[in-house]
Amino acid sequence: MPDKDAGTPRVFLYRHGETEWSKSGRYTGISEIQLTDDGVKQVTASGKILVGAGKLIDTAKLARVYVSPRQRAKHTFDLAFGETEKQGLKEAGKVEETERLAEWGYGLYEGMLTKEIRALRKEHGLDGDRAWDIWRDGCEEGESPADVTARIDSLIEEIRALHQGNMHGEAPADVVLIAHGHTLRAFTKRWLGYPMEFPLSMMLEPGAVGVLSYQHHSIDEPAFLVGYGFPLEK
């Protein structure tokens, strides 16, 4: 961050590594699909570069690490953080597994491709005049945008309470979310105050990390970091 924003709390969005279903584009909610070998390498590489003392995700600056209960997310946490770091965070009570970060409940669409979902919905008499959009239409027998909004808003409220009073680095207040593609993009929309159906196109690759924060050290000005400046060499 620029010097004028130094100390402002951040939320790191850490997507789990690649699975066979994420690789093929299949919607993966409650299914416990393991990381591929490449997925393990993705997370190991990003963890080595980004996580640790003096790095972007510095455990000394963390207030909380929230992890989805799905195995692929928990495995990502195990790979990204070193053993000493994990032990210290857990002993300090800073690691929380929460259903609020579970992937979107896809219902009937679990394990399907987008084209298959749209064909199924046509069979059910849906979407006659427009193509299915999960952000607007949700999932049959799964979660609606309102359902996902409610659980994410609850988490955001909790995170903002951690950040309040620490907008200039008064105490460790950074947060890491280890979760899934749709959930982390949904979190970003809600962090910025947009409804789920707002057409904000976002991409987050498996094993990648995004960053949210605030402008002007203000809890009322949530923002996302389009680019991140690295510290100057001394």
Residue, then its C-alpha position, 0 to 999 in steps of 0.5 A: m500500500p502507499d505510505k498514506d494508507a500504511g497500517t490500514p487493515r486488509v482482507f486477503l482472499y485466498r482461493h483453494g488450489e485446483t481440483e479436477w472439477s475446478k479444472s473442468g468447470r464443474y460447479t463444486g459446492i458440498s462435494e469433497i474434491q481433492l486438490t490435484d498435484d498442480g493445485v498443491k503446487q499452486v498453493t505451495a508456490s503462492g504460500k512461499i512467496l506471499v505468506g510469512a514474516g515480512k511478506l504480504i501476509d505476515t502472521a504477526k499482523l493477522a487478527r483472524v484466518y477464516v477457513s471454509p469447512r471443505q477439505r480443499a480449503k483446509h488443505t490449502f490452509d495447511l499448504a500455504f502456512g508453515e507449521t510454526e505459523k499454523q501452530g502460533l495462529k491456532e494457539a492464539g485462537k486466530v483460526e476459525e472454520t466457518e460455514r459462512l465461507a462454504e462455497w455457494g450451495y449449488g443444489l441440483y447443479e452440483g457437479m454440472l457445467t454451465k451449459e448443462i445447468r442452462a439445459l436443465r433449467k429450460e427443461h424445467g420451464l425456466d429462463g425463457d427470455r434470458a440465460w441463467d445467471i447465478w448472481r441473479d437466479g441462484c440454484e434450484e434446491g440450493e442457495s439463492p443470492a439472498d441466502v449467500t448475501a446473508r451469510i457473507d454479510s454476517l462475516i463482513e460485520e464481524i470483520r469490520a468489528l475487528h478492524q474498527g479502532n485499528m485503521h492506522g495499525e494500532a493492533p494486528a487486524d489483517v484477515v485471511l479468507i481461505a475459500h472458493g471461487h464464487t464465495l470469494r467473488a460474492f464476498t468482494k461484491r458485498w464488501l463494496g456494497y453491491p448487490m449480488e446481481f450487480p454486473l461486476s466481472m471478476m476473476l480469481e485463479p486457483g491458489a491466487v490471492g486477492v486483496l481488499s481494504y479501505q480508502h483514507h483509513s476509513i471504515d466507511e470506505p471499503a475498497f479493493l486493491v487493483g494493484y499492489g505496490f511492493p516495498l522499496e529495497k533498502 
